[in-house]
């Protein structure tokens, strides 16, 4: 896809959202089913069904997906697509590009053995490895625009309000 094809693809969508801002609002949804015989949550998406379980550092055997890895994979996917779209829109070619995300977490917090250690991934690093004839200035703008428009990057950078609830079902 080139920049003109991208503009043609998105022009009617942008026009609709300018005319009717409410049309741009979407609710994202994911759900899973807990398995009663082991600490697993089965995730069913439009693309795959898989089990998420404990990371080996928390007692898992590595045969199930880890939610921490899935979080970083979500950032890889979003940043990669965003980078590609922005590069196309800017007319910046690349011969190859890779997205690498790393995150550091201390499992003492997750396992409740060190109250002063935070639960979760504390530091995340996003890196692109790019082979491109573009100038350093062009690539710097591409990187800034990727950060600006990547939904997952911005969600992690400025966390949304979040709430949790429990609802009884059955008898």
C-alpha positions as CSV (number, residue, x, y, z in Angstrom):
1,X,0.0,0.0,0.0
2,X,1.3,3.5,-0.8
3,X,0.4,6.8,0.8
4,X,-2.3,7.7,-1.7
5,X,-4.0,4.3,-1.3
6,X,-3.9,4.7,2.5
7,X,-5.4,8.2,2.2
8,X,-8.2,6.9,-0.1
9,X,-8.9,4.0,2.3
10,X,-9.1,6.3,5.3
11,X,-10.7,9.4,3.8
12,X,-14.3,8.3,4.1
13,X,-13.8,7.0,7.6
14,X,-12.2,10.3,8.7
15,X,-15.0,12.3,7.0
16,X,-17.6,10.3,8.8
17,X,-16.0,10.8,12.2
18,X,-15.6,14.5,11.5
19,X,-19.3,14.7,10.6
20,X,-20.4,12.4,13.4
21,X,-17.9,12.2,16.3
22,X,-20.0,9.6,18.1
23,X,-19.5,7.2,15.2
24,X,-15.8,7.0,16.2
25,X,-16.5,5.6,19.6
26,X,-16.0,1.9,20.1
27,X,-16.0,-0.4,23.1
28,X,-13.2,-3.0,23.0
29,X,-14.0,-6.3,24.7
30,X,-12.2,-9.4,25.7
31,X,-13.3,-12.3,27.9
32,X,-12.1,-15.6,29.2
33,X,-13.3,-18.6,31.0
34,X,-11.6,-19.9,34.1
35,X,-10.8,-23.6,34.1
36,X,-11.7,-25.2,37.5
37,X,-9.1,-27.9,37.5
38,X,-6.0,-25.7,37.1
39,X,-5.0,-22.0,37.3
40,X,-5.8,-21.2,33.7
41,X,-8.0,-18.7,31.8
42,X,-9.2,-19.8,28.4
43,X,-9.2,-16.9,25.9
44,X,-11.3,-17.1,22.8
45,X,-10.8,-14.5,20.1
46,X,-11.9,-14.2,16.5
47,X,-8.4,-15.4,15.6
48,X,-7.5,-18.1,18.1
49,X,-8.4,-19.9,21.3
50,X,-5.6,-20.4,23.8
51,X,-5.0,-20.8,27.5
52,X,-3.3,-18.2,29.7
53,X,-1.6,-19.5,32.8
54,X,1.2,-18.9,35.3
55,X,4.5,-17.7,34.1
56,X,7.3,-20.2,34.9
57,X,8.7,-17.7,37.5
58,X,5.4,-18.0,39.3
59,X,5.0,-21.8,39.1
60,X,3.8,-22.4,35.6
61,X,5.4,-24.9,33.3
62,X,5.6,-22.6,30.3
63,X,2.9,-24.4,28.2
64,X,0.4,-21.6,28.5
65,X,0.5,-18.0,27.4
66,X,1.6,-15.5,30.1
67,X,-0.5,-12.3,30.5
68,X,2.7,-10.3,30.9
69,X,4.0,-11.5,27.5
70,X,0.5,-10.9,26.0
71,X,0.7,-7.3,27.2
72,X,4.0,-6.8,25.6
73,X,2.9,-8.6,22.4
74,X,-0.1,-6.2,22.3
75,X,2.3,-3.3,22.3
76,X,4.5,-4.9,19.6
77,X,1.4,-5.4,17.4
78,X,0.0,-1.9,17.9
79,X,3.4,-0.1,17.5
80,X,4.3,-2.2,14.5
81,X,1.0,-1.5,12.7
82,X,1.2,2.2,13.7
83,X,4.8,2.5,12.5
84,X,4.0,0.9,9.2
85,X,0.9,3.2,8.6
86,X,2.8,6.3,9.6
87,X,5.8,5.3,7.4
88,X,3.4,4.8,4.5
89,X,1.6,8.1,5.1
90,X,5.0,9.9,5.3
91,X,6.4,8.1,2.2
92,X,9.3,6.7,4.2
93,X,10.4,3.4,2.7
94,X,12.1,0.6,4.7
95,X,13.7,-2.6,3.6
96,X,13.1,-4.3,6.9
97,X,11.8,-3.4,10.3
98,X,11.4,-5.3,13.6
99,X,9.7,-4.3,16.8
100,X,11.1,-5.4,20.1
101,X,9.5,-4.8,23.5
102,X,11.1,-5.8,26.7
103,X,9.7,-5.4,30.2
104,X,11.1,-6.0,33.7
105,X,9.2,-7.3,36.6
106,X,10.1,-8.7,40.0
107,X,8.1,-11.8,40.8
108,X,8.6,-11.3,44.6
109,X,5.8,-8.7,44.3
110,X,3.5,-11.0,42.3
111,X,4.0,-13.9,44.8
112,X,3.4,-11.7,47.8
113,X,6.8,-12.3,49.4
114,X,8.0,-8.7,49.3
115,X,5.4,-6.1,50.1
116,X,7.8,-3.3,49.0
117,X,8.1,-4.7,45.5
118,X,5.5,-3.6,43.0
119,X,3.3,-6.2,41.3
120,X,3.5,-6.0,37.6
121,X,5.9,-4.9,34.9
122,X,7.8,-1.8,36.1
123,X,9.8,-0.8,33.1
124,X,9.0,-1.3,29.4
125,X,11.3,-0.6,26.5
126,X,10.1,-0.3,22.9
127,X,12.7,-0.5,20.1
128,X,12.5,-0.5,16.4
129,X,15.3,-2.0,14.3
130,X,15.0,-0.4,10.9
131,X,16.8,-0.7,7.6
132,X,15.8,2.4,5.6
133,X,17.3,4.9,3.2
134,X,15.4,7.6,5.1
135,X,17.3,10.4,6.9
136,X,17.8,10.4,10.7
137,X,15.4,13.4,10.8
138,X,12.7,11.5,8.9
139,X,13.1,8.5,11.2
140,X,13.0,10.7,14.3
141,X,9.6,12.1,13.1
142,X,8.4,8.6,12.3
143,X,9.2,7.5,15.8
144,X,7.5,10.5,17.4
145,X,4.4,10.0,15.3
146,X,4.4,6.3,16.1
147,X,4.5,7.0,19.8
148,X,1.8,9.6,19.4
149,X,-0.7,7.5,17.5
150,X,-0.1,4.0,18.9
151,X,-3.2,3.2,21.0
152,X,-1.4,0.7,23.3
153,X,1.6,2.9,23.8
154,X,-0.5,5.8,24.8
155,X,-2.8,3.6,27.0
156,X,0.3,2.4,28.9
157,X,1.9,5.9,29.1
158,X,-1.3,7.5,30.4
159,X,-3.3,4.7,32.1
160,X,-7.1,4.9,31.9
161,X,-9.5,4.8,34.8
162,X,-9.9,1.1,35.7
163,X,-12.4,-0.6,38.0
164,X,-13.1,-4.2,39.0
165,X,-16.3,-5.8,40.1
166,X,-17.7,-9.2,40.9
167,X,-21.2,-10.3,39.9
168,X,-22.8,-13.5,41.2
169,X,-24.4,-15.8,38.6
170,X,-26.3,-19.1,39.0
171,X,-28.1,-20.2,42.2
